[in-house]
Structure formats: structure tokens, C-alpha cells
Amino acid sequence: MATHEVFNQAPPLTGFTAADEPALLDAVRRDGAGEGEAELRELGELAGSAETQELARQAEENPPRLRSHDRYGHRIDEVEFHPAWHSLMTTAVRHGLHAAPWAEPGAGAHLLRAAKFYVWSQAEAGHGCPVSMTYAAVPALRAEPALAALYEPLLASRVYDFGLRPPLGKAGLIAGMSMTEKQGGSDVRANTTRAVPDGGGDGTYRLTGHKWFTSAPMSDVFLTLAQTEEGVTCFLLPRVLPDGSRNALRLQRLKDKLGNRSNASSEIEYEDAVGWRVGEAGRGVRTIVEMVNMTRLDCVLGSAAAMRAGLRQALHHARHRRAFGAPLLEQPLMRNVLADLAVESEAATVLGLRLAAALDRSLAGDEREAALRRLGLAAGKYHVCKRGSAHVGEALECLGGNGYVEESGMPRLYREAPLLSLWEGSGNVAALDVLRAVAKDPATLDALLAEVDAAAGADRHLDAAVAALRKDLAVLSDPAAAQLAARRLAERLTLVLQGSLLVRHSTPAVADAFCASRLGGEWGHAYGTLPPGTDLGGVLERARA
């Protein structure tokens, strides 16, 4: 029937290369990871393929299921995943997203891994959780060299070997992290899980307690925190013990989450579970904080990836959808919205990749880069992850009702966005960490401002914002006032850093739009309010490239 003719609908968005993004490729080439561009493009093609998009849909629509007991009543504590999940994990591990820089160190190693994580996360974000935790576990595990010597080669293996078997007999391992408890949340020092020496002479401990939020509970090993006589201490717990028996990690239930549905998150009880101490007794928070910082970097990258994925969908729809006699992409107000989204997306991307480059340089001994990373990561985790939800929501709205239905993939993206602001410390935790970073080491602030000053004199809005920020930093002398201003301070530190990066490394169209709106105040309270005179065409041309 004629009424069933389909027209004025965008075709499926497949067959693109997610790595074909000027801001991404410029950063990779600029900061020493250019030799990995071919592999990055290969992964980008996979991310944009119809096959991968179908795997992402299947993994979301078929969430993991807990099997606490087998048919005979034996406790087994297993989680079943859809085959699509395992396919996505296989690709991520094969491309080294979980630990390649630790096994293959060198200039730009962490930047290349960050770029690949950013590209692949645009396909499906849920499986990025265990990938990120495995990446972050390695430096924490190095606090106990004997354990690192055993487990690190397997954690860095490019073989995804799923299944509950003794970890040292597998071809590759995935690591998880289990810290928070229901009475403490981010205040891990309030944890009540106890650990006592086993007394068997093998250096093991027995752990008893209840962990409130443990993602990827079918990982092979976990880093966890427990109280000892000396205080909070870090431990390594395998799911399966060396003799092949199951460790006493009891899965109580899987969380029914807003998003991140392809990934299992659980409550776990330790019932005299066997663990090995990692690092100094009583210094568990210090031991595991490097793991937290590594996963915070992935929170920034994951938020940037979600922004880019949402922007791509919005641009694609606006290119093909017509209204009032012209494609949406040619309509002035829609162009303002899309350009505003593009500016935000690129600002998030350049910041995440710059922090990854700072990690490379800090590991090579550059103290100023280490200081920049410390403060920039805390501030960026707060601001970029906060912006993610609003950004994806606006991108969804660009598709109208088409974006609100599950088949578009936009609801999955929208549900996922708030997680990255919550994970590894919610907004207040990240903002307060900005204050802690500066109080503990004032060099962090000097390093960030030095990075910003590299663009001094290039944009009047940026110069004015930096001058105002320097005055506002006086609040740091009053701890109570500083806490009240912590969110505002974290936001402004991030914005001037993003502005400096865009002025130095992006096109004038993008940099001018960002600085005039985010720093100069020529902006409204919603996307699509860039000021008159903005080079919308220049911004959109770069975004569509």
C-alpha cells in the first residue's frame, strides 16, 4: 500500500570508522602514539560495523543472569553472559585495551590504549568496566612484587579466557575491584569487612564481610579492602583457589541497574574467603588509589566516547531528515544545537587524551606531568562526566521520537551516561579530591596553570577566565569556604584547561566557539545557544570529518 512507503528516514548508521575523527588522530600523532594509528583505525572500523552494533544490541537486551546453585543444590555462584558479551570482550582484550601498556611500555603506550578505549567504547560501554578494572589492577598489584610476577603476565595477555578455573593455569585473566560497602560507600575507611591471618604459614588471610557493589563478579581475581589490626589493607582474592576449589565469594544478587545492563554488578559476601595481602598492612587505601585513578581516566574517556557516539547519531539523522523543505542539517537552529554538541564533544576528547599523554610522561619520570595528571584528572572526572548526561540527552532529542525508541540505540547511551559520573566517586567526591590534590601538593595547581598559560594571549575570553580563576583561588585558604566552592572550582579548572587545549590544537572555529560560550559567558543554559557570529559551518565541518 502507498501509505506504507518509507521515506524521510535516515538510513542505518553503519560502515563508518569510529577512529576517523580529527581531534582524536591529531592527539595521537601529536603526543607520540602515531605508530599505532593503523591498529586504531582497524578497531574503529570494527566499532562502526553492523556486526558490532548487533553484538552491542544483543548484549544489552540479554543481560547476565545469576546461577547461585546447580540443579542438584550445590552452590556454584556463577553468572551467565550472552555470547555477544564474550565476543565484545574478545575484541577488547585482543586489541590490548585491558593492559597492553604494562606489557608493551614505551612512548605513547598509554595514550594509544586510551584512544583505542575511547573508540571501542562508542560501540558498547558495559564491557568496558572489566576491561578498565583489569587495566587499573596492574599498577596496584605491583605493590606486592611477588604477586605481580605471577599474575601480571596473565593480566596483560591478549587472550580472553572466560571460565572459573585456577587463575595461574589460564591463558589470560580479567581483574575486578571490590571496595564499597553499604554502610560506607565512597568512605572506604568505614568498611567493616575483616581480614585475619590464616596461620597456615603461606601468608594468606581469611576475609569475612559484605561488599555492596562489585562489578564484573565473574572476573578471575579481585582487589579488595578489609580491616586488619593495622587498619584498612588491600588484598588479592581469586575466584578459584590454586587447588581448584571455589573461594568463598558468595554472590547474593545481581543489581537491577538503570544502565550498564550488559555488565553484571553484584553484592558479594566473603565467608572466610582466602586472600593474599597486597602492599603494606594498614595502607590499603594508598595501595589501591592508583587503581582508582586509572579507572577515573577511563570514566573521562568513556564520557567523551558517549558524547561522540551521540553526536554522530545526531549529525547522521540531521543530514538525512528533512523538515520544512530542507534537511535538518541546514536549518539554522539545528545547526546551532549540533555545533554546540560538537564543541562539547571535542573539548571532552582532547582533555581525556591529554591526561593519557600526561600519564605516559609521568611514568617516564616527568614530575610536572604527574602533577598535571593528578589535578586535571580529579577536575576532569567531575566536569566531563557531569556534562555527559546532558549532552547525550540533547543528542537524543535531535532525533525526536526516533531517538526515544530502543531501536535507535540512544536510550542505551542515555542510561549509561550517569554511571560514569557515579563510578569511582560521585560528583562531590571528585570535587573534594580537587581540594585534596592542591592541599597535599600545591605543585599540582602550578602544573595545571602552566599548561593553561601555554595559550596565554591567544584568546581574550580564555585570558579573562584564567585571571578570574586566579583571584577565586583565594578561597582555598578557608577550608570551609573551599568545600562550598569545590564544584565551581573543579568546573572552572576543567574549562580553562579545555579552552587552552582547543586554542592550541583545534580549529579557530571550535576554539572560538568554546571560549566565547563556556568562558566568555556568551551562552544560555541549554545546548544550541552559541552566540551570533559563531562559525557554525566550520565547527560542523570538523565534527563531520
C-alpha positions as CSV (number, residue, x, y, z in Angstrom):
1,M,0.0,0.0,0.0
2,A,1.2,3.5,-0.8
3,T,0.8,4.6,2.8
4,H,3.4,2.1,3.8
5,E,6.1,3.7,1.7
6,V,9.1,4.6,3.9
7,F,10.7,7.9,3.2
8,N,12.3,10.9,5.0
9,Q,14.0,8.4,7.4
10,A,17.7,8.2,8.0
11,P,19.4,5.0,6.8
12,P,21.1,2.8,9.3
13,L,24.3,4.3,10.6
14,T,26.8,1.5,9.9
15,G,30.0,1.0,8.0
16,F,31.8,4.1,9.4
17,T,35.2,4.2,11.1
18,A,34.9,5.5,14.6
19,A,38.6,6.5,14.6
20,D,38.1,8.9,11.7
21,E,38.0,12.0,14.0
22,P,40.4,14.9,13.6
23,A,40.7,15.7,17.3
24,L,41.5,12.0,18.1
25,L,44.0,11.5,15.3
26,D,45.7,14.8,15.9
27,A,46.2,14.0,19.6
28,V,47.6,10.5,18.8
29,R,50.1,11.9,16.3
30,R,51.0,14.9,18.4
31,D,51.8,13.1,21.7
32,G,53.8,10.1,20.5
33,A,51.3,7.3,19.6
34,G,51.2,7.8,15.9
35,E,52.8,4.4,15.2
36,G,49.6,2.8,16.5
37,E,47.3,4.6,14.1
38,A,46.8,1.6,11.8
39,E,45.6,-0.5,14.7
40,L,43.4,2.3,16.0
41,R,41.7,2.6,12.6
42,E,41.2,-1.2,12.4
43,L,39.4,-1.0,15.8
44,G,37.5,2.0,14.6
45,E,36.2,0.0,11.6
46,L,35.1,-2.8,13.9
47,A,33.3,-0.3,16.2
48,G,31.4,1.1,13.2
49,S,30.4,-2.2,11.7
50,A,26.9,-3.6,11.5
51,E,28.2,-6.8,13.1
52,T,29.5,-5.0,16.2
53,Q,26.4,-2.9,16.5
54,E,24.3,-6.1,16.5
55,L,26.5,-7.5,19.2
56,A,26.0,-4.4,21.3
57,R,22.2,-4.7,21.0
58,Q,22.3,-8.4,21.9
59,A,24.5,-7.8,24.9
60,E,22.1,-5.1,26.2
61,E,18.9,-6.9,25.6
62,N,20.2,-10.2,27.1
63,P,21.7,-9.2,30.5
64,P,23.7,-11.5,32.6
65,R,21.9,-14.0,34.9
66,L,23.0,-15.3,38.3
67,R,23.0,-19.0,38.9
68,S,23.6,-19.4,42.6
69,H,23.1,-23.2,42.6
70,D,23.2,-26.0,40.2
71,R,20.3,-28.4,39.6
72,Y,21.4,-30.6,42.5
73,G,21.5,-27.8,45.0
74,H,25.3,-27.3,45.0
75,R,26.3,-23.7,45.4
76,I,28.1,-22.6,42.3
77,D,27.9,-18.7,42.3
78,E,28.1,-18.3,38.5
79,V,27.0,-15.6,36.2
80,E,25.9,-16.4,32.6
81,F,26.6,-13.9,29.9
82,H,25.2,-13.8,26.4
83,P,27.7,-14.9,23.7
84,A,27.6,-11.3,22.4
85,W,29.3,-10.1,25.6
86,H,32.1,-12.6,25.1
87,S,32.6,-11.5,21.5
88,L,33.0,-7.9,22.6
89,M,35.4,-8.9,25.4
90,T,37.4,-10.9,23.0
91,T,37.9,-8.0,20.7
92,A,38.8,-5.6,23.5
93,V,41.4,-8.0,25.0
94,R,42.8,-8.9,21.6
95,H,43.5,-5.2,21.0
96,G,45.1,-4.7,24.4
97,L,42.5,-2.3,25.8
98,H,42.9,-4.1,29.2
99,A,46.6,-4.0,29.8
100,A,48.8,-3.5,26.7
101,P,50.8,-0.6,28.0
102,W,52.0,-2.6,31.0
103,A,53.3,-5.4,28.8
104,E,54.5,-3.2,26.0
105,P,55.6,0.1,27.6
106,G,57.1,2.9,25.7
107,A,56.4,6.5,24.5
108,G,52.7,7.0,23.9
109,A,51.7,3.5,25.1
110,H,49.0,4.7,27.5
111,L,47.8,7.3,25.0
112,L,47.3,4.7,22.3
113,R,45.5,2.5,24.7
114,A,43.3,5.5,25.8
115,A,42.5,6.2,22.1
116,K,41.5,2.6,21.5
117,F,39.4,2.5,24.6
118,Y,37.7,5.7,23.5
119,V,36.9,4.3,20.0
120,W,35.8,0.9,21.1
121,S,33.6,2.3,24.0
122,Q,31.5,4.0,21.4
123,A,30.3,0.6,20.3
124,E,29.2,-0.8,23.7
125,A,30.1,0.6,27.1
126,G,29.1,-2.1,29.5
127,H,32.0,-4.5,28.9
128,G,34.4,-1.6,29.3
129,C,34.0,-2.0,33.1
130,P,36.1,-5.2,33.5
131,V,38.4,-4.0,30.8
132,S,39.1,-0.8,32.7
133,M,39.5,-2.6,36.0
134,T,42.0,-5.0,34.6
135,Y,44.0,-2.1,33.2
136,A,43.9,-0.4,36.6
137,A,44.7,-3.5,38.6
138,V,48.3,-3.9,37.3
139,P,49.9,-0.9,39.0
140,A,48.1,-1.6,42.2
141,L,49.3,-5.2,42.2
142,R,52.9,-4.1,41.8
143,A,52.8,-3.0,45.4
144,E,53.4,-6.7,46.1
145,P,56.1,-7.7,43.6
146,A,55.9,-11.5,44.2
147,L,52.2,-11.5,43.3
148,A,52.8,-9.2,40.4
149,A,55.4,-11.6,39.0
150,L,52.8,-14.4,39.0
151,Y,49.7,-12.5,37.8
152,E,50.8,-9.6,35.7
153,P,51.8,-11.6,32.6
154,L,48.3,-13.2,32.6
155,L,46.5,-9.9,33.2
156,A,48.4,-8.5,30.2
157,S,47.7,-11.5,28.0
158,R,45.8,-10.7,24.8
159,V,43.8,-13.9,25.2
160,Y,40.3,-13.7,26.7
161,D,39.9,-17.0,28.6
162,F,36.5,-17.0,30.3
163,G,35.6,-19.6,32.9
164,L,36.1,-20.5,36.5
165,R,39.4,-22.3,36.8
166,P,42.6,-21.7,38.9
167,P,43.9,-18.4,37.5
168,L,47.5,-19.3,37.2
169,G,46.5,-22.1,34.8
170,K,44.6,-19.9,32.4
171,A,45.7,-18.2,29.2
172,G,44.6,-14.8,30.3
173,L,42.9,-13.1,33.3
174,I,40.4,-10.4,34.0
175,A,40.5,-8.4,37.3
176,G,37.8,-6.8,39.3
177,M,37.7,-4.4,42.2
178,S,35.5,-4.8,45.3
179,M,35.7,-1.9,47.8
180,T,32.4,-0.3,48.7
181,E,30.1,-1.5,51.4
182,K,26.6,-0.5,52.2
183,Q,27.4,1.5,55.4
184,G,30.3,3.4,53.9
185,G,30.0,3.9,50.1
186,S,32.9,6.1,49.0
187,D,34.2,6.3,52.6
188,V,36.0,3.0,52.3
189,R,37.7,3.6,55.7
190,A,34.3,2.8,57.2
191,N,34.3,-0.7,55.7
192,T,33.6,-3.5,58.2
193,T,35.0,-6.5,56.3
194,R,37.6,-8.1,58.4
195,A,40.8,-10.0,57.5
196,V,42.8,-12.2,59.8
197,P,46.0,-14.1,59.1
198,D,45.3,-17.7,58.2
199,G,48.1,-19.0,60.4
200,G,49.0,-21.7,57.9
201,G,52.4,-20.3,57.1
202,D,51.6,-19.4,53.5
203,G,50.9,-15.7,54.1
204,T,47.2,-15.9,53.3
205,Y,44.4,-14.2,55.2
206,R,40.7,-15.1,55.8
207,L,38.2,-12.4,54.9
208,T,34.6,-12.1,56.2
209,G,32.3,-9.3,55.2
210,H,29.7,-8.0,52.7
211,K,30.6,-5.9,49.7
212,W,27.7,-3.7,48.5
213,F,28.8,-3.1,44.8
214,T,31.1,-5.4,42.9
215,S,31.0,-5.1,39.2
216,A,32.0,-8.0,36.9
217,P,31.8,-10.6,39.6
218,M,32.9,-13.4,37.2
219,S,36.4,-11.8,37.0
220,D,39.2,-14.2,37.8
221,V,40.7,-12.1,40.6
222,F,39.7,-9.1,42.7
223,L,41.5,-6.4,44.6
224,T,39.5,-5.7,47.7
225,L,39.8,-3.9,51.0
226,A,39.4,-5.2,54.5
227,Q,40.2,-4.2,58.1
228,T,43.2,-5.7,59.8
229,E,44.7,-4.9,63.2
230,E,46.9,-2.4,61.4
231,G,43.9,-0.7,59.6
232,V,42.4,-0.9,56.1
233,T,44.5,-3.2,53.9
234,C,44.4,-4.3,50.3
235,F,44.1,-8.0,49.3
236,L,44.0,-10.1,46.2
237,L,41.2,-12.7,46.1
238,P,40.9,-15.3,43.3
239,R,37.5,-16.7,42.4
240,V,39.1,-20.2,42.2
241,L,41.8,-21.3,44.6
242,P,45.1,-23.0,43.4
243,D,43.7,-26.4,44.3
244,G,40.7,-25.9,42.0
245,S,38.1,-25.3,44.8
246,R,35.9,-22.3,44.8
247,N,36.9,-19.4,47.0
248,A,34.2,-18.4,49.4
249,L,32.9,-15.4,47.5
250,R,29.1,-15.8,47.6
251,L,27.1,-13.8,45.1
252,Q,24.0,-12.6,46.9
253,R,22.3,-10.9,44.0
254,L,22.9,-9.0,40.8
255,K,22.0,-5.3,40.9
256,D,19.0,-4.2,38.8
257,K,20.6,-1.1,37.3
258,L,19.4,1.9,35.4
259,G,22.0,1.2,32.7
260,N,25.2,-0.8,32.1
261,R,22.9,-3.7,31.7
262,S,25.3,-5.9,29.7
263,N,27.6,-5.9,32.6
264,A,26.9,-7.8,35.9
265,S,27.2,-5.9,39.2
266,S,26.6,-7.7,42.4
267,E,26.6,-7.9,46.1
268,I,29.2,-10.3,47.4
269,E,29.7,-11.9,50.8
270,Y,33.1,-13.2,51.9
271,E,32.7,-16.2,54.2
272,D,36.2,-16.9,55.3
273,A,37.4,-16.2,51.8
274,V,41.1,-16.7,51.1
275,G,43.2,-13.6,50.1
276,W,46.8,-12.5,49.7
277,R,47.9,-9.2,51.1
278,V,48.8,-6.5,48.5
279,G,51.1,-3.8,49.8
280,E,51.7,-2.7,53.3
281,A,49.3,-3.6,56.1
282,G,47.1,-0.7,57.1
283,R,47.9,1.2,53.9
284,G,45.2,-0.3,51.7
285,V,43.7,2.9,50.5
286,R,47.1,4.2,49.4
287,T,47.7,0.9,47.6
288,I,44.5,0.9,45.7
289,V,44.3,4.6,45.0
290,E,46.4,4.2,41.8
291,M,43.7,1.7,40.6
292,V,41.1,4.3,41.3
293,N,43.0,7.0,39.3
294,M,43.4,4.7,36.4
295,T,39.7,3.9,36.2
296,R,38.9,7.6,36.7
297,L,40.8,8.3,33.5
298,D,38.5,5.7,31.8
299,C,35.5,7.5,33.2
300,V,36.6,10.7,31.4
301,L,37.3,8.7,28.2
302,G,34.0,6.8,28.5
303,S,32.0,10.1,28.8
304,A,33.8,11.6,25.9
305,A,33.1,8.4,23.9
306,A,29.4,8.6,24.7
307,M,29.3,12.3,23.6
308,R,31.0,11.4,20.3
309,A,28.6,8.5,19.7
310,G,25.6,10.6,20.5
311,L,26.8,13.4,18.3
312,R,27.4,11.1,15.4
313,Q,23.9,9.8,15.6
314,A,22.5,13.4,15.7
315,L,24.6,14.5,12.8
316,H,23.6,11.5,10.7
317,H,19.9,12.0,11.5
318,A,20.0,15.7,10.7
319,R,21.8,15.1,7.4
320,H,19.0,12.7,6.1
321,R,15.9,14.1,7.8
322,R,14.0,16.9,6.1
323,A,11.6,19.3,7.6
324,F,10.0,22.5,6.3
325,G,11.6,21.9,2.9
326,A,15.2,21.4,3.8
327,P,17.5,18.9,5.6
328,L,17.6,19.5,9.3
329,L,21.4,20.0,9.0
330,E,20.7,23.1,7.0
331,Q,18.3,24.6,9.5
332,P,19.9,27.5,11.5
333,L,18.7,26.5,14.9
334,M,19.5,22.8,14.5
335,R,23.0,23.8,13.3
336,N,23.5,25.8,16.5
337,V,22.5,22.7,18.6
338,L,24.7,20.4,16.6
339,A,27.7,22.7,16.7
340,D,27.3,23.2,20.4
341,L,27.3,19.5,20.9
342,A,30.3,19.2,18.7
343,V,32.3,21.8,20.7
344,E,31.5,20.0,23.9
345,S,32.4,16.6,22.5
346,E,35.8,17.7,21.2
347,A,36.6,19.5,24.5
348,A,36.0,16.3,26.4
349,T,38.0,14.2,23.9
350,V,41.1,16.5,23.9
351,L,41.1,16.6,27.7
352,G,40.9,12.8,28.1
353,L,43.7,12.2,25.6
354,R,45.9,14.9,27.1
355,L,45.5,13.3,30.5
356,A,46.5,9.9,29.0
357,A,49.6,11.6,27.5
358,A,50.4,13.0,30.9
359,L,50.3,9.5,32.3
360,D,52.9,8.3,29.8
361,R,55.2,11.2,30.7
362,S,54.7,10.8,34.4
363,L,55.6,7.2,34.2
364,A,58.8,8.3,32.4
365,G,59.7,10.5,35.4
366,D,58.2,13.9,34.5
367,E,57.1,15.3,37.8
368,R,55.2,18.2,36.3
369,E,53.2,15.9,34.1
370,A,52.4,13.8,37.1
371,A,51.2,16.8,39.0
372,L,49.1,17.9,36.0
373,R,47.5,14.5,35.7
374,R,46.7,14.4,39.4
375,L,44.7,17.6,39.5
376,G,43.5,17.5,35.9
377,L,42.1,14.0,36.4
378,A,40.2,15.0,39.6
379,A,38.7,18.1,38.0
380,G,38.1,16.4,34.6
381,K,36.4,13.4,36.2
382,Y,34.0,15.8,37.9
383,H,33.2,18.1,35.0
384,V,33.3,15.9,31.9
385,C,31.3,13.1,33.5
386,K,28.7,15.6,34.7
387,R,28.3,17.0,31.2
388,G,27.9,13.6,29.7
389,S,24.3,13.1,30.7
390,A,23.1,16.5,29.4
391,H,25.0,16.0,26.2
392,V,23.6,12.6,25.4
393,G,20.1,13.8,26.3
394,E,20.3,16.7,23.8
395,A,21.7,14.4,21.1
396,L,18.8,12.0,21.7
397,E,16.4,14.9,21.3
398,C,17.9,15.8,17.9
399,L,16.4,12.5,16.7
400,G,13.0,13.5,18.1
401,G,10.7,10.5,18.8
402,N,13.0,8.3,16.8
403,G,15.7,8.8,19.4
404,Y,13.3,7.8,22.2
405,V,12.7,4.3,21.0
406,E,15.1,1.5,21.9
407,E,15.8,0.5,18.3
408,S,17.8,3.7,17.8
409,G,20.4,2.8,20.5
410,M,20.1,6.3,22.0
411,P,18.2,5.1,25.2
412,R,21.1,2.7,25.9
413,L,23.5,5.6,25.6
414,Y,21.4,7.8,27.8
415,R,21.0,5.2,30.5
416,E,24.8,4.6,30.5
417,A,25.8,8.3,30.8
418,P,25.1,8.9,34.6
419,L,27.2,5.8,35.6
420,L,30.5,7.5,34.6
421,S,29.8,10.4,37.0
422,L,29.0,7.9,39.8
423,W,31.8,5.4,39.2
424,E,35.0,5.9,41.2
425,G,33.4,8.7,43.2
426,S,30.4,10.8,42.6
427,G,30.5,14.5,41.8
428,N,31.1,15.6,45.4
429,V,33.9,13.1,45.9
430,A,35.7,14.2,42.7
431,A,35.3,17.9,43.5
432,L,36.6,17.4,47.0
433,D,39.5,15.4,45.6
434,V,40.4,18.6,43.7
435,L,40.8,20.3,47.1
436,R,42.8,17.4,48.5
437,A,45.2,17.4,45.5
438,V,46.0,21.0,45.9
439,A,46.3,20.9,49.7
440,K,48.6,17.9,49.5
441,D,50.8,19.2,46.7
442,P,50.5,22.8,45.6
443,A,52.6,21.8,42.6
444,T,49.5,20.3,41.0
445,L,47.9,23.7,40.7
446,D,51.1,25.2,39.3
447,A,51.3,22.5,36.7
448,L,47.7,22.9,35.6
449,L,48.0,26.7,35.3
450,A,51.3,26.3,33.4
451,E,49.6,24.1,30.9
452,V,46.8,26.6,30.6
453,D,49.2,29.5,30.2
454,A,50.7,27.8,27.1
455,A,47.8,29.5,25.3
456,A,48.1,32.9,27.0
457,G,47.4,35.8,24.7
458,A,45.7,33.7,22.1
459,D,42.0,34.3,23.2
460,R,40.7,37.2,25.2
461,H,37.9,35.1,26.8
462,L,40.4,32.5,27.9
463,D,42.8,35.1,29.3
464,A,39.9,36.8,31.2
465,A,38.7,33.4,32.6
466,V,42.2,32.5,33.8
467,A,42.6,35.9,35.5
468,A,39.3,35.5,37.3
469,L,40.2,31.9,38.3
470,R,43.5,33.1,39.9
471,K,41.5,35.5,42.0
472,D,39.0,32.9,43.0
473,L,41.7,30.5,44.2
474,A,42.0,32.7,47.3
475,V,39.1,30.6,48.6
476,L,41.5,27.7,49.2
477,S,42.8,29.5,52.3
478,D,39.5,28.9,54.1
479,P,38.7,25.1,54.2
480,A,35.0,25.6,54.9
481,A,34.5,28.1,52.1
482,A,36.6,25.9,49.8
483,Q,34.3,23.0,50.3
484,L,31.3,25.1,49.4
485,A,33.0,26.2,46.3
486,A,34.6,22.9,45.3
487,R,32.2,22.1,42.4
488,R,32.6,25.5,40.9
489,L,36.4,25.4,41.3
490,A,36.6,21.9,39.7
491,E,34.4,23.1,36.8
492,R,36.4,26.3,36.1
493,L,39.8,24.4,36.3
494,T,38.5,22.0,33.7
495,L,37.0,24.7,31.4
496,V,40.2,26.8,31.3
497,L,42.3,23.6,30.6
498,Q,39.9,22.6,27.8
499,G,40.0,26.1,26.4
500,S,43.7,26.1,26.3
501,L,43.9,22.7,24.6
502,L,41.4,23.8,22.0
503,V,43.1,27.1,21.3
504,R,46.4,25.3,20.7
505,H,45.2,22.2,18.9
506,S,41.8,22.6,17.3
507,T,40.5,24.9,14.5
508,P,39.7,28.5,15.2
509,A,36.0,27.8,14.7
510,V,35.9,25.2,17.5
511,A,38.2,27.1,19.9
512,D,36.4,30.5,19.4
513,A,33.0,28.9,20.0
514,F,34.2,27.1,23.1
515,C,35.9,30.2,24.6
516,A,33.1,32.6,23.8
517,S,30.4,30.3,25.2
518,R,32.0,28.4,28.1
519,L,34.5,31.0,29.2
520,G,33.1,34.3,28.0
521,G,29.5,33.8,29.1
522,E,28.0,34.2,25.7
523,W,25.9,31.2,26.2
524,G,22.5,30.1,27.5
525,H,21.5,27.3,29.9
526,A,20.9,24.7,27.2
527,Y,22.7,23.4,24.1
528,G,22.0,25.3,20.9
529,T,22.7,28.8,22.4
530,L,26.1,29.6,20.8
531,P,26.3,33.4,20.2
532,P,25.7,35.1,16.9
533,G,28.7,35.2,14.7
534,T,29.9,31.7,15.7
535,D,31.4,29.8,12.7
536,L,28.8,27.0,12.8
537,G,29.8,25.7,9.4
538,G,33.5,25.4,10.5
539,V,32.5,23.6,13.7
540,L,30.2,21.2,11.9
541,E,32.7,20.5,9.1
542,R,35.3,19.4,11.6
543,A,32.8,17.3,13.5
544,R,31.5,15.5,10.3
545,A,35.1,14.8,9.1
